[in-house]
Amino acid sequence: MATWVALLRAVNLGSRNKVPMAQLRRAMEDAGYDDVRTVIASGNVVFSRGAKPSSRALESLIADAFGVRTTVIIRSAAQIRKLRAAKPFPGAAYVAFLATRPRSTKSIEGIDEFAVVGGDIVLHFPNGSAAAQLTGAVLEKKLGIEATVRNWNTVEKLADLV
């Protein structure tokens, strides 16, 4: 059985889009997913499944169980390990996990430092994240692709679990 990571977009932000992780684990287990584990409350789920899971199926499960509409981005264990191994920038970084591969990144060039790894974008903000211009919302607008952003520490934790 293969190991997968599901990254939920924009859940548990303040009082919005509440998806309790313990309840999500139970709902996924009840739906036939195996070895379900969550990593912090921002919507990171590691699980096992024979075939590649469907983002749409997980989105429907979350909508039905919690009344929350979210985008779910799926990555394989190999993709997460490759991302960690690539680590294109020293120190702190963020990763924008994209729902689909970008055709081009020309629209975001020159805004902040970034590197494309697989179908995702690793972001580096030399002047700190508070001064960052290339936010998840900016990426989504310029690329026309939904994204969810995680810090590098979360990527490390996910890679350790897969």
CORZIPE-V134942 format. One record per backbone hydrogen bond with DSSP energy under -0.5 kcal/mol. NH is the residue of the N-H (numbers start at 1). CO is the residue of the C=O. E is the energy in kcal/mol with one decimal. If there is no record, write none. Layout:
nh->NH co->CO e->E
nh->NH co->CO e->E
This chain:
nh->2 co->49 e->-1.3
nh->4 co->47 e->-3.2
nh->5 co->75 e->-3.0
nh->6 co->45 e->-3.0
nh->7 co->73 e->-2.8
nh->8 co->6 e->-0.6
nh->8 co->43 e->-3.1
nh->9 co->71 e->-2.5
nh->12 co->17 e->-2.5
nh->13 co->16 e->-1.0
nh->14 co->12 e->-0.9
nh->16 co->13 e->-2.0
nh->24 co->20 e->-2.4
nh->25 co->21 e->-2.6
nh->26 co->22 e->-1.9
nh->27 co->23 e->-2.6
nh->28 co->24 e->-2.6
nh->29 co->25 e->-2.5
nh->30 co->26 e->-2.8
nh->31 co->27 e->-1.3
nh->32 co->29 e->-1.6
nh->33 co->28 e->-2.5
nh->34 co->48 e->-2.1
nh->37 co->46 e->-3.1
nh->39 co->44 e->-2.4
nh->43 co->40 e->-0.6
nh->44 co->39 e->-0.5
nh->44 co->40 e->-0.7
nh->45 co->6 e->-2.6
nh->46 co->37 e->-3.2
nh->47 co->4 e->-2.2
nh->48 co->34 e->-3.1
nh->49 co->2 e->-2.3
nh->55 co->53 e->-0.5
nh->58 co->54 e->-1.8
nh->59 co->55 e->-2.6
nh->60 co->56 e->-2.5
nh->61 co->57 e->-2.3
nh->62 co->58 e->-2.4
nh->63 co->59 e->-2.3
nh->64 co->60 e->-2.8
nh->65 co->61 e->-2.6
nh->66 co->62 e->-2.6
nh->67 co->62 e->-0.5
nh->67 co->63 e->-1.6
nh->68 co->62 e->-0.9
nh->70 co->68 e->-0.6
nh->73 co->7 e->-2.5
nh->73 co->71 e->-0.5
nh->74 co->72 e->-0.5
nh->75 co->5 e->-2.6
nh->77 co->3 e->-1.7
nh->80 co->76 e->-2.0
nh->81 co->77 e->-2.5
nh->82 co->78 e->-2.5
nh->83 co->79 e->-2.1
nh->84 co->80 e->-2.2
nh->85 co->81 e->-2.5
nh->86 co->82 e->-1.9
nh->87 co->83 e->-1.4
nh->94 co->123 e->-2.2
nh->95 co->150 e->-3.2
nh->96 co->121 e->-3.4
nh->97 co->95 e->-0.8
nh->97 co->148 e->-2.8
nh->98 co->96 e->-0.6
nh->99 co->146 e->-2.8
nh->108 co->105 e->-1.8
nh->109 co->105 e->-0.6
nh->109 co->106 e->-0.9
nh->111 co->108 e->-1.5
nh->112 co->108 e->-0.6
nh->113 co->124 e->-1.0
nh->115 co->122 e->-2.0
nh->117 co->115 e->-0.6
nh->117 co->120 e->-2.6
nh->120 co->117 e->-2.2
nh->121 co->96 e->-2.2
nh->122 co->115 e->-3.3
nh->122 co->120 e->-0.5
nh->123 co->94 e->-3.4
nh->123 co->121 e->-0.5
nh->124 co->113 e->-2.6
nh->126 co->124 e->-0.6
nh->128 co->125 e->-2.4
nh->131 co->128 e->-1.0
nh->132 co->129 e->-1.1
nh->135 co->133 e->-1.5
nh->139 co->135 e->-2.7
nh->140 co->136 e->-2.6
nh->141 co->137 e->-2.1
nh->142 co->138 e->-2.9
nh->143 co->139 e->-2.8
nh->144 co->140 e->-1.8
nh->145 co->140 e->-0.5
nh->148 co->97 e->-1.9
nh->150 co->95 e->-2.4
nh->152 co->93 e->-2.3
nh->154 co->151 e->-0.6
nh->155 co->151 e->-1.6
nh->156 co->152 e->-2.5
nh->157 co->153 e->-2.2
nh->158 co->154 e->-2.7
nh->159 co->155 e->-2.6
nh->160 co->156 e->-2.0
nh->161 co->157 e->-1.5
nh->162 co->158 e->-1.5
